[in-house]
Amino acid sequence: MKMTFELPADLAKQLKVRAAEEGVKLKDLMAEACRLLLLLPKERNKKAKAHKPLAPFFKGGHPAKPSEELTPEKVDEILWGPNE
């Protein structure tokens, strides 16, 4: 089946060079690349889902007062106890 699509110029050049190095036609190199991609669709989907932003934990609220602000030092104290 014949398909037409656009690639960034630098990627197209790299593909042409790779095809020439391997002594294959560009269309055969692209077909093999697509076959390899289709072997891993579930892995790609897992990675894509892992990068979605997290939902907020709560709605509303107010800015923290200076005494309530969660600084790295306060987190350390919460996790490990007061510094002595």
Short mmCIF file of the C-alpha atoms (twelve columns), coordinates in Angstrom:
data_MODEL
# 
_entry.id   MODEL 
# 
loop_
_atom_site.group_PDB 
_atom_site.id 
_atom_site.type_symbol 
_atom_site.label_atom_id 
_atom_site.label_alt_id 
_atom_site.label_comp_id 
_atom_site.label_asym_id 
_atom_site.label_seq_id 
_atom_site.Cartn_x 
_atom_site.Cartn_y 
_atom_site.Cartn_z 
_atom_site.pdbx_PDB_model_num 
ATOM 1  C CA . MET A 1  0.000   0.000  0.000  1 
ATOM 2  C CA . LYS A 2  1.341   3.399  -0.911 1 
ATOM 3  C CA . MET A 3  1.243   6.147  1.766  1 
ATOM 4  C CA . THR A 4  2.374   9.754  1.784  1 
ATOM 5  C CA . PHE A 5  3.359   11.633 4.933  1 
ATOM 6  C CA . GLU A 6  5.680   14.419 6.015  1 
ATOM 7  C CA . LEU A 7  8.713   14.012 8.272  1 
ATOM 8  C CA . PRO A 8  11.037  16.623 9.708  1 
ATOM 9  C CA . ALA A 9  13.950  17.156 7.298  1 
ATOM 10 C CA . ASP A 10 16.601  16.008 9.775  1 
ATOM 11 C CA . LEU A 11 14.739  12.756 10.486 1 
ATOM 12 C CA . ALA A 12 14.208  12.049 6.781  1 
ATOM 13 C CA . LYS A 13 17.918  12.570 6.163  1 
ATOM 14 C CA . GLN A 14 18.867  10.199 9.000  1 
ATOM 15 C CA . LEU A 15 16.519  7.552  7.620  1 
ATOM 16 C CA . LYS A 16 17.969  7.857  4.120  1 
ATOM 17 C CA . VAL A 17 21.500  7.534  5.500  1 
ATOM 18 C CA . ARG A 18 20.540  4.468  7.562  1 
ATOM 19 C CA . ALA A 19 18.891  2.828  4.557  1 
ATOM 20 C CA . ALA A 20 22.010  3.451  2.453  1 
ATOM 21 C CA . GLU A 21 24.288  2.108  5.212  1 
ATOM 22 C CA . GLU A 22 22.218  -1.072 5.472  1 
ATOM 23 C CA . GLY A 23 21.884  -1.419 1.707  1 
ATOM 24 C CA . VAL A 24 18.077  -1.468 1.750  1 
ATOM 25 C CA . LYS A 25 15.401  0.661  0.157  1 
ATOM 26 C CA . LEU A 26 13.980  3.454  2.272  1 
ATOM 27 C CA . LYS A 27 10.486  1.958  2.016  1 
ATOM 28 C CA . ASP A 28 11.773  -1.367 3.387  1 
ATOM 29 C CA . LEU A 29 13.523  0.380  6.277  1 
ATOM 30 C CA . MET A 30 10.319  2.269  7.106  1 
ATOM 31 C CA . ALA A 31 8.241   -0.922 6.942  1 
ATOM 32 C CA . GLU A 32 10.617  -2.635 9.374  1 
ATOM 33 C CA . ALA A 33 10.564  0.387  11.710 1 
ATOM 34 C CA . CYS A 34 6.751   0.294  11.726 1 
ATOM 35 C CA . ARG A 35 6.736   -3.442 12.435 1 
ATOM 36 C CA . LEU A 36 9.072   -2.929 15.385 1 
ATOM 37 C CA . LEU A 37 6.919   -0.098 16.696 1 
ATOM 38 C CA . LEU A 38 3.810   -2.264 16.564 1 
ATOM 39 C CA . LEU A 39 5.476   -4.901 18.726 1 
ATOM 40 C CA . LEU A 40 5.555   -2.439 21.633 1 
ATOM 41 C CA . PRO A 41 2.211   -0.549 21.674 1 
ATOM 42 C CA . LYS A 42 1.364   -1.445 25.285 1 
ATOM 43 C CA . GLU A 43 4.706   -0.192 26.614 1 
ATOM 44 C CA . ARG A 44 4.293   3.133  24.811 1 
ATOM 45 C CA . ASN A 45 0.757   3.535  26.197 1 
ATOM 46 C CA . LYS A 46 1.918   2.835  29.771 1 
ATOM 47 C CA . LYS A 47 4.613   5.477  29.471 1 
ATOM 48 C CA . ALA A 48 2.210   7.997  27.943 1 
ATOM 49 C CA . LYS A 49 -0.302  7.480  30.771 1 
ATOM 50 C CA . ALA A 50 2.394   7.872  33.410 1 
ATOM 51 C CA . HIS A 51 3.081   11.453 32.292 1 
ATOM 52 C CA . LYS A 52 -0.440  12.802 32.655 1 
ATOM 53 C CA . PRO A 53 -0.794  15.450 35.360 1 
ATOM 54 C CA . LEU A 54 -2.183  14.338 38.684 1 
ATOM 55 C CA . ALA A 55 -5.625  15.452 39.804 1 
ATOM 56 C CA . PRO A 56 -5.633  17.992 42.637 1 
ATOM 57 C CA . PHE A 57 -6.037  16.532 46.117 1 
ATOM 58 C CA . PHE A 58 -8.444  19.194 47.284 1 
ATOM 59 C CA . LYS A 59 -10.357 22.202 46.022 1 
ATOM 60 C CA . GLY A 60 -10.451 25.638 47.508 1 
ATOM 61 C CA . GLY A 61 -8.160  26.520 50.369 1 
ATOM 62 C CA . HIS A 62 -6.168  29.641 51.050 1 
ATOM 63 C CA . PRO A 63 -2.563  30.774 50.786 1 
ATOM 64 C CA . ALA A 64 -0.461  29.592 53.710 1 
ATOM 65 C CA . LYS A 65 0.449   32.064 56.422 1 
ATOM 66 C CA . PRO A 66 4.200   32.416 56.972 1 
ATOM 67 C CA . SER A 67 3.922   30.266 60.103 1 
ATOM 68 C CA . GLU A 68 2.005   27.555 58.156 1 
ATOM 69 C CA . GLU A 69 4.200   27.556 55.037 1 
ATOM 70 C CA . LEU A 70 5.571   24.120 54.212 1 
ATOM 71 C CA . THR A 71 9.299   24.680 53.785 1 
ATOM 72 C CA . PRO A 72 11.925  21.993 53.160 1 
ATOM 73 C CA . GLU A 73 12.991  22.387 56.794 1 
ATOM 74 C CA . LYS A 74 9.445   21.766 58.044 1 
ATOM 75 C CA . VAL A 75 9.090   18.702 55.820 1 
ATOM 76 C CA . ASP A 76 12.360  17.388 57.235 1 
ATOM 77 C CA . GLU A 77 11.079  17.972 60.767 1 
ATOM 78 C CA . ILE A 78 7.762   16.253 60.011 1 
ATOM 79 C CA . LEU A 79 9.513   13.225 58.544 1 
ATOM 80 C CA . TRP A 80 12.484  12.913 60.904 1 
ATOM 81 C CA . GLY A 81 11.519  14.814 64.050 1 
ATOM 82 C CA . PRO A 82 13.001  17.982 65.512 1 
ATOM 83 C CA . ASN A 83 16.642  18.751 64.831 1 
ATOM 84 C CA . GLU A 84 18.630  18.461 68.028 1 
# 
